Each structure stands twice: as C-alpha cells, then as structure tokens.
Amino acid sequence: MTSRSNRAQPPSSGPNFLQSSVGRITIVTVAMFFVQNLAPGVEAWLALTPRLVVERLFLWQLVTYMFLHGGFWHLFFNLVVLFFLGNMVEGVWGRKRFLRYYIVCGIGGGLLHMAFDYNASVYGASGAIFGLYLAAAMLFPDAYVYLYFLVPVKIKYLVIGLAVLQLANGITGRAGIAYFAHIGGMVAGLTFFRDDIARRLGWNAVRKKRGPTWRPRIGFPKRRGEHDAAGKIDSILDKISAKGYENLTPTEKRILENYSRQQREEPEE
C-alpha cells in the first residue's frame, strides 16, 4: 500500500528517518525479527500470552509482542504502513507524542485480545498499525491511499471499512488472525482524539452553556491557554482537510509549525 494525498500536506521540519520514532521503531522491529529466527525460544517470553500476563504477571509482553512477527510478509506489510502513515502522523505530532500513541495502541490491542481470547498467544504490530490508520483518518481524512498500489481510496472510508471488517471477522470467530487486537488498537487510539471527538459531537458548545464546572465524560479539563491552543490547531487541521495546506494564512502556517516544534521538543512525562 502506498500513500498520497490529493491535498498538500503540512511541512515537516522534523528529524531524518533514523532519528524519527518511525525509523527507530522500524529498526527495533527488524532486529527483533532476526532475533526470533535465530533464537525461536524468545517467543515464549516476548509474545503476548494472556494466561502468563494474568497468572504470572508477564506484563512486559503487552509491549514486546508488538515487535515480533510471524513471517516476512507479516513484517513487510506492517512496516509499509508504518512508513507511509507513520511519517504523516509523526510529521504533525512530533517524535514523543507519536511514540506514546504507537505504544498505547499496541497495548490497547493486546488488552482487547486478552479479553476475547484468553488462551491464544499473539504477536505482531497490527494493533499499533490499526491505531495509525485511525490517526491518519482523523488528521487527514481526505488523503488517498493506494490499496495494492492500484486502487485509490480516501483514508476515512478505508478505516471505516477496516473497522467493520475486523469486527465482523472477530464476531464470526475466523481463526488465525487476532481481529480484536486490531479493534483494540483503534479504540485505544481514540483516547488521543477525545477533545477532537468532543468538539465534533458538539460537547464543547454544550459545556459552554452549562458553565465552566461541567464537562462531558469524554476528555479531561485543560487550562485555558492549553484549550485555546488546541482549538486553534483543530481548526487549522480542519481547514487543511477541507481546502489544503496551501490555503492557510501565514499566521496559521506559523501556528502549525510552532505547534509541531513544541511537540518534538516537549519533555518526557
């Protein structure tokens, strides 16, 4: 799958590939693939086995499983999506936020898999990768991806189709693929977009009418300055989706560039 947008993308002044989170995740994932093949026994310790996580507290498996893969093509297709969509998302968010998002989506995928299949081990980055599909659809809904390098489709429609397909396959119990891990990655990714979702559902307008002490279940309160800044970024991203980056004003471009720089330079939490 390749990625291309019919609208201009925000510029990225971020690090080169080897310094980016996408690059570092790729290096670790490829290295672990070689480790798997040279020392197959590591899978027993690093793959996600729900029974071991619960009964023996192998909690690290919720992270390590996403860096293992079942074969070359499993690895290849996940890395292709990571490269194209990951660079798009990291270009807006910066390294630290992107890395947190990737790990959280992977953990979310593992947790939902555990809830639906307690006895089956699983490995692969697909939970985190499906989280990237969601992030790209939220940030660049009208960008195109080319399925099988041939068929163009907007990301927002692709993600809806993928979500429905994973849910249907998970419910029907088709074996061999951890469909609920894919869904879990998307669900976990939604937590990063809680403010955007609240705004699109009209919760922010309701909150203003109900007073400053009221807030919806979704999202968390922010300081006034943080809320205003987030609102500006949301508006700018909406404008990019609707009209393209080239139609931003110089002030809007400067705000977006400053925001991306702050995300890359923010201290670790």
N, C-alpha and C positions, 0 to 999 in steps of 0.2 A: 504494500500500500504506500502511495506517495501522497504528499500534501501540497496543496496550492490554494491560494485564496484569490477570489475574483476582486477583492478589495485590498488596498495597500495595508501592510501590517505595520504596527508601531516599530520604530527603530530600536535596535538593541545595541547598547554600548557595553554589553556585559563581557565576561571573560571568554577566552578561547575555549575550544571544546574540552581540552584536557583539564582546564581549571573549573569548568562548569560542573554542576551537580549531575547533569545528564551524562557528561563524559566520565565522571568518577563512578557513577552507578554502572555504566557500561563496562568499565574496566573491572570492577569488582565482580560483576555478574559473569563475565567471560572467564575470569580467573577461577571462580567457583565451579564453572562448568568443567574446566580441566581437572580441578581437584576431585570432582565427582567421578570422573572417568579413570583417574589414576588411583583413587582410594575410595571405591564404592561404599565402604563401610560408614563413611561420614554421613550418608543419607539418614541412617538410623538416629543420628544425633541432631541433624540440622533440618531435616524435613519436618513439616508440621504433622504431628501425630496427636490428635485431641486427647486420647487417653493418657499419654505421657505428660501433656501440659497440665491436665487437671489432677491426675493422681500422683505424679512425681515432680510437678512444678517445673517442667522444662519450658519455662516462659520464653526463653530466647528463641524458641522455634517459631514464635509468632513473627519474628523479624527475619531470621535466617532462611526460612523456607522460600521467601520470595527471590532469593539469589540462586536457587537451584533450578535445573530444568531437566525435562525428561528425554531430550534428544536435540539434535542440531536444529531441526526446523522449528521446534518449540521455542528454542532460544532465539533463532533468527527472526521470526515474525514479531516476537515481543520487543526485540531490540530495534527493529524497523519502526514500530510505533513509538517507542521511547525516543528515538532520534527525531522524528518529524514533529510529533505533537509535543514531546517534552521540551524541545527547543523553543517552540512557540510560547508555551506556558511560562517557562523559565525566563524568557525574554521580558515578560511583563512583571513577574513576581520577584525575580532575583533568586540567587542560589539557595539561601537559607529557607525561605518560605517554600520553595519548590521541593526541597529535600524533605521538609516536615510533611508536606502534602503527600508525597510519594510513600513515605513510611507509614503514615496514618492510614492511607488507602489500603496498603498491603496488610496491615494489622486488621483493619476492618473486614477485609476479605477473609482472612484466617478465622476471625471470630464467628462470622456468619456460617462458614463451612463447618466449624465445630458444632454449632447449634443444630445443624441439619444432618451431619454425618459424623457421629462420634467415633466410629471405628476405622475410618478410612484416612490413611496418610495422604498428604498432598504437598506438592511443591510447584514453584513457578511464580513468575512476576505478574500473572494475569490479573490478580486483584488490584494491584497498583496500576497496571496498564489500563484497566477499565476505568479507574479513577481519572486517568489522564484524558480518556475520551470525554468524560463528563466535564472536566475543567476546560478543555478546548471548546466544547459546545457552549459552555457558559460564557467564555471570554470572546470567542469568535464564532458565533452561531452560523454565520453565512459563509464561512470559509469552506472550500471544497477539499475533499479527499478523493483519491482515485482508487477504488477497490480493484484489486488485482491489476493495478497500474493502467486500467482501461476505463472503468465506469465512474464518472464524476457524480458525487452526491454531497450535499451540504452536511456538515458535521452534526447539526442539530437533529436532522432526520435520521442520520446514521445511528446516533446514540439512542434515540427513541426505539428504533428497530432492534438494536442490540439488546437493550434492556428487556423488551418484550420477549425476544427470542430466548435470552438466558432464563427468564422467569418461567416460560413455558417448558423449556427443557428440564429445568430443575424440578418443576412440579410433576412432570411425567416420569421423572426418575431415570432419564437416559444416562447410562453408566459411562465411566471413562473420563469425564470432564467435571471439574468442580464448579458447576454453574453458580452455586450460591456464593462462592468466593468472588466471582465476577460481580455479582449483585452487591455483595458486601463492600467491595472496593468503591462502587459508585455511591452507595449510601454514606459511607464514611466521607467521601469527597464532598457531599452536600453540606457537611458541617462547616466547611470553609466558605461556603456561599450563603450562610444563614442570613446575613444582612441584605444581600442582593435579593434573595428569595422573599424576605420580608417586605422589601421595597416593592418588588413586582406584584406581590399579593395585596399591596395596599396597607400593610400593617403600620408603616411609618406614619401614614396620614391619620390612621385611627389613633395611634399613640399620641400625636399632637393634640387631637381633640379631647382625649381622655386625661391629658395632663402629663407632666414630666415623671410622675412616680409610677405610671403604668407602663408595662412593656409586654409584648407577646411572649409566648413560650419559646418561640424560636429566636435565637440570638441572645446577646448579652449587652448590657448598657455600656456606653462608651463616654469618655469625656467629650465635652462639646467640640473642642478642636479636632479630636480624632474623628468624630461623627461627621463634621463638616468636610474634612479632607476626604473621607471615604465616600461621601456623597458626590463630591466633585469627580473623583476617579470613576465612580459608577456611571455618571453622566457622560464623561468623556468616552468610556468604553462603549456605551450605548450608541454614541454618535459615530464611533468608528465602525460599529456593526452596521449602522443604517446608511452612512454616507461615505465611509472610507477615511483613512488617516489623512489623506491629502486635503480634506475639507475642514480639518481642525484649525482654529485660530493660533497664532504664535503663542498666545498665553496658554492655551490648552495644551499645546505641544510641550511647552516648558514645564507645566504642572505634571504631565505624564512622565517626562524624562526625570524630573526630580523625585517623583514617587518611586520609579524603578531603581534609581540610585540609592534611595533610602532603604528600600527592601534588600538590596545587595549588601548594604553596609550596616544593617541593624545588628545589635549584639545578640549573641546566643542567649536563649532563655533557659 
